[in-house]
């Protein structure tokens, strides 16, 4: 994994946390935001695979305010 990929995955994780905190007053979305944020951390650490499906679901369900996290997690270079 290149340094640029690590930085993008860290940005995705941070934006997932910001979105989760910003929409924390709505309890139902936390049911899918929390596991997807944990999975984003696993992708950053390298214990989980970064898939296109996760990037799309991240864009649709987590990043309702900040689209940057999903875009960052959807990018990959030759994994």
N, C-alpha and C positions, 0 to 999 in steps of 0.2 A: 504494500500500500504506500502510495507516495505521500509526501507531506501535505500536498494540496488536498488529497482525498481525506486525510485525517482532519484537516481544518474545516472542510465542508461538512463532515459528519459531526464534528463538535458544534458547529454553527446550527446544524439541524437539531441536535439535542437541546441546545440552549433555547432555540425558538420554540421547540415543543414545550419546554417548561414555562416559557413566557405565555404561550397560548393557554396552557393548562391553568396557570394562575389567573390569567385575565378572564377566563370563562369558568372559574371555580365556583361562582355563585349559582351556576346551573348544575345541578347534581347529576342529571342523566348523562351528559356528555363526558363526565369524568369516568364513566364505566368503560369507555374505549380510549380515552386520552391517556389514562395512567398506564395501561399495558403497552400502548404504542410508544410512550415515552421510555419505558423500561427497555423495550426492544430496540429503540433508537440508541440507547446507551450500550446495549450489547453489540450493535453494529459498529459503534465507535471503538469499543474495546477490541473488536475482532472475534468475538465469540459467536456471533450470528452472521448469517449471510445477508448481504445487501441485495434485495430483489426489487424488481420493477413493481411488483404487486404491492410491496410495502410502501414504496415511494408514492404510488397512486393513492393508496388508502390513507397515507399520511396527509397528502394534499386535500383529500375530500373530507376527512373526519376530524383531523386535529387542527390543521392550520386554517381556521376560518378567519382569523384576523391577520396573521402574518404568513404569507405564502412562502416566505424564504426557506423555512425549515423543510417543507416537502420538496421543494426544488433542489435543495442541497442534498437531501437523502436520495433523490431519484437519479442523481448524477453519479457515474462511476466510470473509471477508466481501466478497462481490461481486467476486472476481478474474475 
